[in-house]
Amino acid sequence: MKKFYIMALALGAFSITTQAQVELVDNFDSYTVGKLSAQSPHWRTWSGDNNGVEDADVTDDEANSAPNSMHIPGNEITDEILLVPSMPTTGVYSVEWYAFLPSGKSGYFNMQAAKTADGSAWNQALMGGNVYLNCDGSTGGIGGVTGVIDCSAFDVIFSYPEDTWFKMTNVYDLTNQSWSMYINDAEQFTGYPFAFGAMVFAELAGIDFYSASLNNDMYVDDVTLFNGDITLGVNTVEANPFTVFPNPVGDVMNIKSASPVERVVVYDILGKLVLQETPGKISPSINTSNLPSGAYMVNVTIGNTTKTVKILK
């Protein structure tokens, strides 16, 4: 079993205020209970039959924000695609939603990397791996990502809560063709490659929610499509305050903290990764002598939380 412990790669956008924006929000509350695709231009089935057996249901049985959510059951061959309207090809893009799986039930999704050629059917364009939640039906709360067509072997294993709504955040580095996943703002893995068989990445076209087994029973609510890394605006270190000094910095950047600083990642104004360290100690000093003069964003991780600050040199 392969394990991926790859450091964060270069980001195309590094702050909510630097060309990052919400492209789409969907909480399903404007729809009526019933088939979904015919009610929305950014949802479609794999086959294009928007009222057929593949179409997901809008339901009021469960909801993160009442009254409605989307249901991907296991007793039908549901195959619903969330389309990304802008179909980005470079930079960083985030897709986030809230999920609910009853105890012992399963779920599944994958990333689609090419748009449909016409309106008749969706092209096979799976990349970034298959993501299974409780694949075998007997490992509730355990998920995995695999680069093969089924869940016979996982590259990454992660955990998730059952019988409660939880946030799933997927951050796609389109330029470097790798992605990261967070559950309730806690990073599960980073740097997982898009590569899947012979498929070639074209664009971030959509997220496919599929009934991968009869045990599938996943609800989805409060979907957000975000042009940028949404986690930079979500996580804070208010419980672990720190200061960066001096600012402007010289050859050394000092971080004063009460807890160990686990990771420091520095990006230039274009979002290019220029420096990363894992000091693992309280109040570390970071060598910045190789950085040219300019403005930078410094991403500091303490515990399970992260904050980004701006510095000058």
C-alpha positions, 0 to 999 in steps of 0.5 A, spaced: 500 500 500 502 506 497 502 512 502 502 519 500 506 524 505 507 530 500 508 537 502 503 542 499 505 544 492 504 551 489 498 554 489 495 559 484 491 563 489 493 564 496 488 568 499 480 570 499 482 577 497 487 575 491 483 573 485 479 568 490 472 567 489 465 563 490 463 561 484 457 557 486 453 555 492 447 550 492 443 548 499 438 545 495 433 549 498 430 552 492 428 545 489 422 541 490 422 534 493 424 529 487 428 528 481 434 534 481 437 535 475 431 538 471 431 543 476 438 545 476 443 547 470 449 545 474 447 538 476 446 532 470 446 525 470 452 521 467 447 519 461 444 525 460 437 522 462 435 528 467 429 524 470 431 517 469 434 512 474 440 515 475 438 522 477 439 523 485 433 526 489 432 532 493 429 530 499 427 533 506 429 527 510 436 529 512 439 536 511 445 540 514 441 547 513 434 545 513 429 543 509 433 540 503 439 536 501 441 531 495 440 523 497 445 518 493 441 512 495 444 504 494 437 501 491 438 505 485 443 506 480 444 514 482 450 517 478 449 525 479 455 530 476 456 536 479 458 541 474 464 546 475 461 552 470 468 555 469 471 549 468 478 551 470 485 548 467 490 552 472 491 555 479 487 552 485 480 550 485 476 548 491 469 544 492 466 543 498 460 540 501 457 537 507 455 529 508 451 525 512 452 517 512 448 513 517 451 508 521 454 502 517 452 506 510 457 507 504 458 513 500 463 515 494 465 520 489 470 522 484 473 528 480 471 528 473 477 532 468 474 533 462 467 536 459 462 532 456 463 532 448 455 533 447 449 533 451 448 526 450 452 522 455 458 524 459 465 522 457 469 517 462 474 522 465 475 520 472 482 522 475 484 524 482 482 517 484 476 513 487 474 516 494 470 510 498 467 511 504 465 504 508 467 501 501 465 494 504 459 495 508 463 493 514 468 499 516 463 504 517 467 511 519 473 509 514 474 511 507 480 510 502 482 513 496 485 509 490 488 509 483 484 503 481 477 502 478 475 498 485 476 499 492 481 492 492 487 497 495 487 504 497 493 509 497 490 513 502 486 511 508 482 516 512 476 517 517 470 520 518 464 521 523 457 517 522 450 519 524 452 526 523 453 532 518 461 533 517 464 538 512 468 535 506 473 540 503 477 538 496 482 543 494 485 541 487 492 544 485 490 544 477 497 546 475 501 541 478 495 536 478 494 534 485 489 535 490 488 535 498 482 533 502 480 535 509 474 533 513 471 538 518 478 542 516 483 537 518 487 535 513 487 528 511 492 527 505 495 532 500 499 531 494 495 526 491 496 525 484 490 526 478 493 521 474 488 515 473 490 510 468 491 513 461 486 519 462 489 526 460 487 532 465 483 537 461 479 541 466 476 541 472 469 539 469 465 536 475 464 531 481 461 525 480 457 522 486 455 515 484 451 509 488 458 504 488 454 499 492 447 497 494 449 499 501 450 507 499 446 512 503 449 518 502 446 525 503 450 532 501 448 539 502 451 546 502 455 545 496 460 551 495 465 551 489 470 556 490 476 559 485 482 558 490 484 555 496 478 555 501 482 553 507 486 559 507 479 563 509 476 557 514 482 555 518 484 560 524 489 559 529 486 564 534 487 558 540 494 558 538 496 565 537 503 567 534 506 573 531 511 574 525 517 579 526 520 583 524 516 585 518 519 587 513 523 581 514 531 581 513 535 574 512 531 571 518 523 571 519 522 569 527 515 566 529 513 567 536 509 562 539 506 558 545 506 552 541 510 548 536 510 550 529 509 544 525 509 547 518 511 554 515 509 555 507 511 561 503 508 563 497 510 569 492 504 574 490 503 569 484 501 564 488 508 560 487 511 556 493 518 559 494 519 556 501 517 551 506 519 548 513 517 543 518 520 546 524 516 542 529 518 547 535 516 553 539 518 560 536 522 558 530 526 562 526 526 561 518 532 562 514 529 567 508 536 570 506 534 566 499 528 570 498 528 576 493 525 583 495 517 583 495 511 581 498 509 574 500 504 570 504 506 566 510 502 560 511 503 557 519 500 551 521 500 550 529 496 543 531 490 542 526 489 550 525 492 554 520 493 562 519 496 566 513 499 572 514 502 577 509 510 579 510 514 584 506 522 583 504 
